[in-house]
Amino acid sequence: MIDSLLNTVFFCSHKRTTFPLTPKRGDRVPEAAKRTGTYVVCLDCGKEFPYNWRELRIEPVEAVTHPAQPKKTGKAAAWLLQPLLRFLG
């Protein structure tokens, strides 16, 4: 969310990227490399993109899947309101 907002305000064209990187076993595997195994990094903004060695191009950003966000149950809001309700009641 914040990343897309910053790219809207301070647009980065991602023209300058690193050579495609493939993490070794046991290294931290970036989100971008989880799907294709290889990724590139923008030298201007630091954003990582999945890289397809077969087609020699950066994969579309929309194709990267992110883990599902946990659902909020509303328990935190009820917990915050309890002291206020005790004070008023």
C-alpha positions in Angstrom: 0.0 0.0 0.0 2.6 2.5 1.1 5.0 1.3 -1.7 2.4 1.9 -4.4 1.6 5.3 -2.9 5.3 6.3 -3.0 5.7 5.0 -6.5 2.8 7.2 -7.5 4.2 10.3 -6.0 7.9 9.6 -6.7 7.7 7.5 -9.8 10.5 5.0 -10.3 10.8 3.5 -13.8 13.0 0.6 -12.5 15.3 0.9 -15.5 18.5 0.2 -13.6 18.5 -3.3 -12.2 21.0 -5.8 -10.9 22.1 -8.8 -12.8 19.6 -11.7 -12.1 20.4 -13.2 -8.7 19.7 -16.8 -7.6 19.9 -17.4 -3.8 22.0 -20.3 -2.5 20.5 -23.0 -0.4 20.1 -21.9 3.2 20.1 -18.2 2.3 17.1 -15.9 2.8 14.8 -16.4 -0.2 13.1 -13.1 -1.1 9.4 -13.1 -1.9 10.3 -12.2 -5.6 12.4 -15.3 -6.0 10.0 -17.8 -4.4 8.1 -18.3 -7.7 10.8 -18.3 -10.3 13.9 -18.9 -8.2 15.6 -15.8 -9.6 15.1 -12.1 -9.0 16.5 -8.7 -9.8 16.6 -5.6 -7.6 16.0 -2.0 -8.8 19.2 0.0 -8.0 17.2 3.2 -7.6 14.4 2.2 -5.2 15.5 -1.3 -3.9 12.3 -3.1 -5.0 12.7 -6.8 -5.9 11.2 -8.4 -9.0 10.9 -12.0 -10.1 13.0 -12.7 -13.1 12.3 -15.4 -15.8 15.5 -16.9 -17.2 13.7 -18.7 -20.0 12.2 -15.5 -21.4 15.0 -13.3 -20.2 12.6 -10.7 -18.7 11.2 -9.4 -15.5 7.9 -11.1 -14.6 4.8 -8.9 -14.2 4.4 -7.6 -10.6 0.7 -8.7 -10.6 1.8 -12.3 -10.9 3.6 -12.3 -7.6 1.4 -13.9 -4.9 1.5 -12.7 -1.4 0.4 -14.7 1.7 -3.1 -14.1 2.8 -3.6 -11.5 5.5 -5.0 -12.8 8.8 -8.6 -11.8 9.4 -9.3 -9.3 12.2 -11.8 -10.5 14.7 -12.5 -7.3 16.4 -11.3 -8.6 19.8 -8.7 -5.8 20.1 -11.4 -3.1 19.8 -13.5 -4.7 22.5 -10.5 -5.0 24.7 -9.7 -1.3 24.3 -13.3 -0.3 25.1 -13.6 -2.3 28.3 -11.9 0.3 30.6 -14.0 3.1 29.1 -17.2 1.1 29.7 -16.2 0.4 33.3 -15.5 4.0 33.9 -18.8 5.1 32.5 -20.8 2.3 34.1 
